[in-house]
Structures are given as C-alpha cells and as structure tokens.
C-alpha cells in the first residue's frame, strides 16, 4: 500500500425517519414517539455536525412511504408519514452552524417557482448552507393527489412506453432545475440598495425576467426572493441508470450513485463523465458520491446479527438500490478508500438505524478516516459550496465587470 495519504473524502448522511431499515423504529434507541418533533431532527443533524459531515439530506415524498416501488401499501407495522423536508431543514438551520442542509423536493408535481424561493430562503436562514435534492415520481397514486395529470402505471421498465415515460419525467426535472437556477439569478447580487436617504430600496434594472419557455414550464420571473447567499445553492440528484445519469450530468453539482463493487463504480463514473462532456459541461466541477446503507458495530458479528434481527422483525430481508454494508467503522473506512480510487469524491451514508448507526459514523468512522488523513479535522468553510470546493458562480444576467 502506498504511504501517500488519500485525497480528503466528502461525507454526507441521508436522514430518513428512524433509519433506513423498515424495522428500525422498533429499536430501543429509535425514538419513534419523537419523529414529528423539531427536537428529533435537530438532534440528528447536531450529531452529524459533531462529526464534521459535509451535509445531510432530508427525504420527502408526495405520498405515504410504501414497501412497494410504485403502489401504496396498507402496512401498519412500518413508519408512515413524514414532515416536510424543506420546512424541517429551515427549522434545523438556526440551531446548526456549519453543516449543509439538503432537502428533497419532488419535481414531478410541484412548481419550480415555489422551490426556488423556498431554497433561497433556506440559504438565507442557514447563512449559505442550503442545497437541493431533486427527485421524480412515477407513482399513479401520487399524481391523483394533485389531479392535474395522470401517470400511467409502469408494468415493466423494459417496455418502450415505460422508458418514454421515465425519460419524459427526467427531462421535466432538468427543465425544473433550469428554471430554479435562472430564478436564483433573476436578482443581481447588488439589486438591493436600501438607501434611506434617497428612498431607493431596490434597483429595478438589476431584476431580470428569465423568460423560460419549454415543453413543461413557462415562467416569466423574476423571483420574489433576492439571490441566495451562495448565488446558486448546490443541486443534487440520485441516479441508478442511464436516463437519471443524464440528469446528473447536465443539471446538477453533485450526483448520488449506487455501485455495488469497484468495477461497477468505475463504469458508472465513466458513463456520467461521458454524459457530462456530451452536455458541454466537461470543464465544470461535478461531485459523484457513492451511496451505502450502513450497519455499524464494534464487532462485525454484532452488526450482522443486528441486521438479521431487524430483517426478522420486518418479515423479509431488507434490500435496495444502494449497497448494504455490515461491519465495523474501520472496515467501512477500508471500503470507502478503495471505492474512492474509482473517481468518487465522497459518500452518502444511510444509517440503517439512525439512533445507532449515525453515532457510529460520527464517533467511529470519522475518527478512523481522520487517523488515515482522509477526512477533515475542522470545518474549513462557512457555506455548503465552500465545503464542497465549489466557487460562487457569477450571475448569468449581470453585465460583466469592467
């Protein structure tokens, strides 16, 4: 093994209810009675911040959680219901200082104008630590909540009609992100004058119509919220295959991917980089984070036993798109550094049981990575873009400086 220290990793944590395992709420540390309190989420994010984590993501959706991919279920033995991700992040923001806050927004049935001003507001409330995770939904029952359109049920993803539907939903998400980004730029940074003497609060010439006209949206602008402190809060998305890979490549600052081994990680990174080049963004920074569900304990056997016990409580083995890691923090550190060699710049870890596995990330994995020179020992920036090494972008509508 080379003695050269690896490049510092970025780490994020995906927060979902009491944890990602469907039986996690039944663990003694789970606090299911606190799920719908602000204090519960503040405690989780504070723990992540103690571990110097880059950012946390908050899950969201437009229908109750379900054990089925496309349908609602009638289960009563799993967590159902959640708080709004954006509002939760806004509540947590004043009680944290450094960690990034990245709520999920479902683009399929929401309006980019609303999302633009909500995330801009979060960026102000947090002092420049907001991000956005954009997501689609193909669930017919969620479309029924809004009544604006119907989404046909996907019977098999290999069908051409299903591929066309999914492609259209991701194209819509790309337009959604473009509208959001333009609205963030619709106020120049110095549009507000706030001069009491002259009575001029705003320079109207520095507010811009975005004039977006597309197949999915027609938005005039400008926004009602001034340009966010970061200029452009980082946009992120999860991708499992080619069509969502294209969304990541052309529209985001950071993509979450789900490789299960080294070879697959290399293939995914290569495909997204090729799509990024095809989209004309080859010179732009684009982080790729590997997603892993984690069961962490001091003894690998304990982690494996805990997973088996939770699977038994759920009535089936828990699986998902992301790789499931079961073992010790040191073993996880080995795996992350191995996967980093494929071109991934960071990882988003999904605690199987939030009350158990999140502290093992912050108090076990992080110190292990620090000992190896692979993770920060203090926050080095005050904004999420800064933590991710992303420069603050120029405003597309502002005249170039002389």
C-alpha angles and dihedrals in degrees: 000000000000117000090219111112114242121245111274113272127228117226131197131176124218111217118204123163112291091339140303099281108089091227094047092105090068094062116104092240095049102093095205090170089063098049094106096046126096091228093063093058093041089055093051094048092044089054090050090049091052085059092053091241114175095229147330126231123216118213121227140168145175097243138030117291113269139195087220121077098226106011137065115246133208097228117144097182097073135063112278125181131033142197121257108275098218093048091046091052090049090052092049095044100079091048095056130058114194115012121099119243117213116179122192118242122189106224097191099080103015133082122251091217091062093045093048095056093040094054091042088053090049088052090055094044092050097041095245103326102113127118136168131230110198120204138175131217129209095180112128092207091058091051087055090061089067103033094207096112142351126242115208116232115260108229097176127007091216092065114105091230091054092048090050091051094049092045090051092050091052092046087053089051090052090053089046091056091046091054092047091050093048091049091052087056095043090095116056115227093253098039091116113075099172092189108164093186095059095030092235114136098166140023103227091197088067094059113085138202107231094202096200113181118176142139092270106030141028110192125168102183155157105180121241091228121073119244110293120255090252091047089224117023108217114271117214137181140182117238132186103169146013101291095052089039086065091053090052092046098049105030114026143070093213135023129198114216133183112220117169097200143009096269093050091047091055091049093050094048091049093049094049092046089052090050090047090054092047089053091055094249100109093124096047124095114253120174120211116201124191115226121221134172108222135208104182130185138148090254121043089220090058091052092049092048091050091051092049092048092051091047089053091051091050092048095234140050111274112238135159145158093284123075114258115226121199119183146061129327090249091053090049090051089054091052095046093051090048091050091046088066089069093067100272111139097197149348137243110213121206110207108221089209110020096206092051109028099040092062089046088056095048099037101029112026098035096053089046092053090045091054087055093049090244102116137045121268094204137014107270100192140037098221134057091239088052093051089051093047093245118145119230104261126233117251110261093216099046119099111250113263114259 
